[in-house]
Amino acid sequence: MHGGPRPSTFSIVARDPESGEWGVAVQSKFLCVGSIVPWAVAGAGAVATQAWSNVGFGPAGLDLLRRGTSAREVVDRLIAEDSGRDHRQLGVVDRAGASAAWTGRLCLPWAGHRGGPEYTCQGNILAGEAVVAAMEEAFLGSSGLLPERLVAVLHAGQSVGGDSRGQQSAALLVVKEKGGYGRFTDRAIDLRVDDHPTPIAELERLLRLHRLYFAPGMAGLTRAAGTVAREMQKILAKLGYYDGAISGEYDQATRKAFERFCHVENFEERYRDDDFVDREVLTFMRERYGGE
């Protein structure tokens, strides 16, 4: 029953009570770990299922969390019903921020977990206990946005040896009510690095791109007038979106040209139908297309 490959994995499950986000970040010497370990539902909680992963713990755990079941009870009920419990590892954070975890006695060493209010860190086939200790310290010592904190926790675990077999894949799942694209879903961030020599660094790069394309207003706004509008007109003309005068006026033609640019470059979430433009979009225009 247990003769196949085992994913050696370290992960963190956490909640940010201020932002209303739950998230899971994971790294493993295993292909496509993001398709197996992380599960989360906005307003209810999040689950990481790993080691000889019972993937059914994901949907079953979320169903319990939706009903208001505590993290401790979720873990206890899932483990009690599973004949392979000694090979499993599981971490849960519930809607109140309480956490619970399980490491089966037959998980390959080093295997274990640490947790507290709002978080739980767990790992198996690791370089040692220092991995989860460093992850815990990184989370407790950090502040700011939850997704960036979770990726920093993975870096911390990797910095002291991480997965004893090496690196292969990583993933970041963050949920928030109406936090998804266009506010149509709760899946705020769902990034996966399925096969890469340095998956945590690649995950961090993808998170930066996600912020660029889908996090409007984080860097503030600039009025599109005068020098700024003139610079925009020059770049838009260079790219073939604008054929009017370089006037420094953010007129209707310039606005339409900029809107077309934003659609082509996937900046729909950052386009504004007023006289202001997102500073990060301006920076992107300058760095990517502003040269002579």
N, C-alpha and C positions, 0 to 999 in steps of 0.2 A: 504493500500500500504506500509506503513512504520511500520508494527506491529512486524516484526521479530527482531532477534538479530542485534545489531549494533557493528561493530568492534571499540573499543576505541583504538586509534592509535596515535603514534607520529613518525615523520619521518623527514629526511633531504634529500634534493636533492642538488647536488653540482657539480661543475666543477673544475678541476685543469688545468689551462692553460699551465703549464709547462710540465706536463706529457701527456696532451691530453686525459685525462680521464673524464668521467661523471659517477656519481654514485648516488645510492639511498640506504639509510639504514633506517630500520623501525622496531619498536617493537609494539606488540599489545596483548591485552587480547582477542585473536581471533585465531582459528586454521588455520595454514598454511597461514599466512599473506603474505608471499613471493609470493604466487600464484596470488595475487590480486593487491597489492599496487605498487610495483616498475616496471618501464618501462624505457628503455634507448636504444639509438642507437648511435654508435660511429660517431663523427663528426657532430652530429646534436643536441643532447640534451637529457634530461631526464624528467620523469614525475612521480609524486606520486599521486595516486587517492585513496581517503579514506573517512572516516565517513560512510554515507550510500553510499558506493562506487559505482560509475558508472564505471565498469571495461572497458567499451568501450572508456572511456577517454584515456586509455593507447594507444591502437593502433591508434586511431584517432589523439591523440596528437602527436605521433611519426610521423605520416604521414605529419602533418602540419610542424613539425620541420624539416623534411627532405627537405621540399620545401623552407626552409629559413624563415619561419614565426617566428616572435618574440615571446618571452615567454608571453608578455602581450596580444598580439593578440590571441595566442593559448588559453589562459585562457578565454578571452572574448568570443571567438567563441564557445568554448565547453559549457560554462555556458549558453550562449544565446540560444542554441539549446536544452537545457535540462529542461524539466518541473519540475524535482526534484531538481533543483539547490539549493534550500534553505536547503537541507539536505546533500549537497556535501561538500567535502574539496579537494582541488587540489593545487599542487605545481609544478612549471615548471622552468627549467633552459635551455636556448637556446644555440645555437652554439657559440654565442658571450659572453656567461657568464651572460647575463641579466636574472633576475629572476622575477617571478610573482606568486601570490597565490590567492586563494579564500577560504573563510570560510562562508558557508551558515548560514543565521540567525537562522535556526532551528536545527543546529548541537548542540548536547547536551553539556552543560558546564562542565568544562571550555573548550572552543574551540577558537582557534585563530592561528595566524601565524606571523612570523617575517622573514625578508629577506633583501638581499642586493646584490651587485655584486658577482657573482659566487655561491650563495647559497640561499635556502629558507628552513625554519624550520616551521613545522605545526603540530598541534595535536588537538584531541578532546576527551572529557570525561577524561580530565587530572586532576591532583591534583590542578592545578592552573597555572596562567600565568608564574610563576617561572620556569616551565618546559621548555617552548620554550625559555625563557630568558637565562637559563643555557645552553641550546643547542647552541644558537647563540654565547654566550660568549666562549664556548669550541671550536667552529669552528674557530672563529676569532682569538683566542689566541693560535691556534695550528699551527704546521708546519710538514713537512715530507710527508709520503706517504698518498695519499687520502684514501685508504681503511681503514687504521688504524685510520685516523682522523675521519672518519664517525662512526666507532664503538665507539670511545671515546665520540663522541657527544651523542650517545645513552646512554652510561654510565652516562654522565652528566645529561641528562634528567631524568633518573631513580633515580639518587642520591637525587633529590628534590621532589620525589613522583611519577613521571612518569604517567603512566596510572592509574587512580583512582580505577580501578577494579582489578588491579594486572598484572601479566605477564603470557604469554603463548607461543608466537612465535616471531621470529625475522628473518630478512633477510638482505642480502647485495648483491647488484647488481652493478658491475662496468664494463664499456665498454671502449674499446680502440681499435683503428684500428689494426687488426691482433694481438690483445692481448690475444686471446684464446689459448687453448691447441694446440700445434704444429703450431700456427700462422694460423690456418685454419678459425677461426671465430674472431669476435670482442668482444665476451663475455669473458672478462678477469677474472672476479670473479663472481660466482653465487652460493652463500651459503644460505642455508635455515635451520632454526631450527623450525620445525613445531609444536612441543608440548613439552615443557620443563619447569621445575619450575624456572629456571634462564636462559632464552633464550639469553640474551645479553652476559653473561659470556660464554655460550656455543658457540655462534657465534664467539666470540673472539678466543676461542680455535680452532675452525675450520679454522679461518683465519690464525692462526699460522701454522697449518698443511698444508694449501694451500701454504703458503710461502715456507715451507720445501720441498714440492714435486714439485712445479711448478715455483719457482722463482730462477733459477740458478744464481750462482755467487754473490749473495747478501752479503755473508760473505767472499768472496775472494777464492783464489785457493792456493793449496799446491802441490809442486812437489812430485810425488810418487817415492821416492828413499830412500835408506838407512833405517833409523829407521821407517819412515812412511810406506815404502813398506813392511818391515818385519812385522810390526803390522798388515797391511792389509792381508798379506799372512797367518798369524796365525788365524785371524778371518775367512777368507775365507775357510781355511782348516777345521776349527772347524765346519763350516756350510755345508761342503761337496762340495763346489764349486772348491776347489783347492787341488791337491795331489802332488805338486812338492816340491822342497827344499825351506826352509825358508832362502832365500838368500839375501833379501833386494834389489833385482833387480826387477824392474817393467817390466818383460819380457812378451812375447806374451801370455804365459799360465796364468800369473797373471792378465794381462789385460782382457783376455777372461773370467776369473773367476769373476772379478769385474764387467764386463759388465752383466754377468748372474745375479749376485747379484742385480744390479741396476734394471734389468727388473722385477725380482721377487718382489722387494720392491717398485716398481713404481717410480723409480728415473730416468726414461728415459730422462726427460728434463734436468737433471743435469749431465748425463754421458758425458765425453769428450773423443774423440779418439786421445789423445795426452798424454804427460807425466804428466799432472796435474789432480788433483781431487778436487772436491768441498769440502771446509772445513766443511760445514754443513752435508754432507753425511758421512764424516769421524767421526764427532761428533756423528751422529746417530749410526754408526757401533760400536763405542766405548761404548756408553751408553747402547745400546740394546744387543750387543753380545760380548763385550770385556772382560767380567768377566770370571774367571776360572770356 
